[in-house]
Amino acid sequence: MTPRLFVEDDLAAGAALGLDGPRAHYLRDVLRLGVGAAVLLFNGRDGEWRATVTASAKRSMDLGAESQTRPQAGEPNLWLCFAPVKKARIDSIAEKATELGVSALVPVITRRTNVERVNVERLRANAVEAAEQTERLSVPEVREPVSLERLLTAWPAGRRLLIADETGGGKPILDALAGARPGPWAVLIGPEGGFAREELDRIAALPGVLPVGLGPRILRADTAAIAALACLQAAIGDWREPTPRRWPDYAGAVERGNLMRGRGEQG
């Protein structure tokens, strides 16, 4: 499988790119790529490009972009706003939310948030790695932490907000989304101790808020984030679109296998 790499450089036929540091180390020493090896590149703007390693040194590597393999495509306008949790679980949130197609990760400081510091660069690194591995053509924006009050005060008109309401005040999530329309959305997940009553009242006063329930069990904050995103994507997001066929021979092999089994049963 051809490795994929996110780059900041512009991509076009004939573009030359220089890599150093961890990215060059990863390609050269971890993946053991040498001159002539193929790499897929994307930057969130120019689609995906096939490139070739043109030079490799001890601390650097040069690549040359050759041809576009996929054009840049539209992606969901979907934010995940979440109260930070402990390190391993916040890493998981960044990774899984990227896989699920969010366009922005927004750490939100609430009254009961226990985490004092958010490593934004680490979150971004996790998002980049997830995008590289899951064939995304972009990396979600990772924003600096913001207070809940500031987030709500600056909330953009027209962006609907789905909030996981642990108090039981929301409809089951699929029922709540039954009449919803695609468009700019955000999912808001509170801290482990839940939102304070005043915070819930403040959120409820925002136009376009949709409180939902996530089932009969208490979910950890990181689990709730992934569950809510998955339900929203399945109900009104890009999960409704056909899945791209990435392995053309697979469907044919399955069909041939079923046909052969059918013949055996008839015999």
C-alpha positions, -999 to +999 in steps of 0.1 A: +000+000+000+014+034-010+021+056+020+003+089+023+017+121+037+001+154+046+022+184+034+017+222+036+033+228+002+012+236-029+008+205-051+010+205-089+026+185-116+064+189-114+063+205-079+095+197-059+091+192-022+118+189+005+112+170+037+133+170+068+130+160+104+104+135+115+087+132+081+120+123+063+129+099+091+095+082+088+097+076+051+134+067+050+140+048+083+106+035+093+091+027+059+125+021+043+117+041+012+145+050-012+149+069-045+122+060-069+096+049-043+061+062-046+043+084-020+008+099-020+006+136-009-023+158+001-026+193+016-063+199+020-064+222-011-051+205-042-064+169-040-042+139-037-010+136-058+014+107-066+050+117-060+083+099-063+113+101-040+140+119-060+168+121-034+174+108+000+201+120+025+208+113+062+185+141+074+164+150+044+144+137+015+133+152-018+100+144-036+086+153-070+049+155-076+039+138-108+001+133-113-031+139-094-048+107-082-079+124-067-093+159-070-101+179-039-137+170-028-162+187-005-163+175+031-188+179+059-189+213+077-190+196+111-174+208+143-167+188+174-168+210+205-157+190+235-146+194+271-110+182+273-103+148+290-071+130+300-043+126+275-048+092+261-086+097+257-082+132+241-058+116+217-085+091+208-111+119+203-088+137+178-081+105+159-116+091+158-133+125+151-109+129+121-118+095+108-155+105+111-151+136+090-151+166+113-138+199+099-128+214+133-119+203+167-127+228+194-116+222+231-141+239+254-134+248+290-165+243+312-171+248+349-164+211+356-135+206+332-107+190+352-079+192+326-058+223+330-038+223+298-045+212+263-016+203+240-030+217+207+001+206+187-003+170+200-040+171+190-031+183+155-004+156+151-030+130+160-054+145+135-028+145+107-019+109+113-055+098+112-061+118+080-031+101+064-043+067+073-079+070+064-076+086+029-090+119+039-080+148+017-079+173+045-070+177+081-095+192+106-086+226+120-076+222+157-084+254+176-071+268+208-092+261+239-121+285+245-145+290+274-180+278+269-194+313+274-170+327+248-179+299+224-216+305+227-213+343+225-195+340+192-217+312+178-222+316+141-257+321+128-269+292+107-248+265+124-270+241+143-257+226+176-263+190+187-257+186+224-255+153+243-279+160+272-271+136+301-301+150+321-326+131+300-340+163+284-334+152+248-351+128+224-332+097+214-307+109+189-320+092+158-356+104+165-342+139+171-324+138+137-353+124+118-364+158+105-330+175+105-313+188+073-277+187+063-257+219+066-233+234+091-235+214+123-216+211+155-216+184+183-211+196+218-199+171+245-195+181+281-170+171+308-171+139+328-191+155+355-216+169+331-226+205+324-236+228+353-273+237+354-265+273+344-245+261+315-273+239+302-297+269+304-272+291+285-268+264+258-306+260+255-310+297+249-289+294+217-310+293+185-309+260+166-299+238+196-309+201+194-306+182+227-303+145+223-300+113+244-274+087+237-290+057+252-297+041+286-261+038+297-237+065+310-210+071+284-176+085+290-171+118+273-148+104+246-173+076+238-202+101+237-183+122+212-178+094+188-213+080+192-229+114+185-207+120+155-214+086+140-252+090+145-252+124+129-231+113+099-253+083+094-285+103+096-277+135+077-240+135+069-218+120+042-223+084+054-254+085+032-232+087+001-220+056-017-188+042-004-160+046-029-147+013-043-111+011-033-104-025-042-120-031-076-113-069-076-129-075-042-166-073-052-159-095-082-141-121-061-170-122-036-195-125-065-175-153-080-172-171-047-209-169-041-215-182-076-192-212-070-208-220-037-242-219-053-231-243-080-217-266-053-250-266-034-269-274-066-246-303-073 
